[in-house]
Amino acid sequence: MKDIYNQQGLFSHTAKTPSEINLRSFQNSQPGPATANNSNNANKSRYVPPIYIDNPKNVPQLPDLLSEITKEKITGRMMNNDKLKIFPPTPEAQKTIQNKITQDGMKSHT
């Protein structure tokens, strides 16, 4: 099969068949993106999924309580089907909120 590929000229620029190429060395041999793009990636914030709390009690005070626990501004929105949608700003805040919800025995999902 190697001879067929070389006869057709598909892989004439490489001495190895596709199964013999080491992907790590191939990626290292390719030129990377410009350094300006790398600085933009450092400024991007990571997406944090919202948390849905089923049948919450004391809805107006819950975001304030979660803000005190996480030391960050937590916002939320009441949904049609008795669910509170919480928007944590950071992954750390999301983890802290999930731990508090689990500790208090409330039902939630992301």
HELIX and SHEET records of a PDB file:
HELIX    1   1 LYS A    2  GLN A    8  1                                   7    
HELIX    2   2 PRO A   18  GLU A   20  5                                   3    
HELIX    3   3 LEU A   23  SER A   29  1                                   7    
HELIX    4   4 THR A   35  ASN A   43  1                                   9    
HELIX    5   5 LEU A   62  THR A   70  1                                   9    
HELIX    6   6 PRO A   91  ASP A  104  1                                  14    
SHEET    1   A 4 THR A  75  MET A  78  0                                        
SHEET    2   A 4 LYS A  83  PHE A  87 -1                                        
SHEET    3   A 4 ILE A  51  ASP A  54 -1                                        
SHEET    4   A 4 SER A 108  HIS A 109 -1                                        
END                                                                             
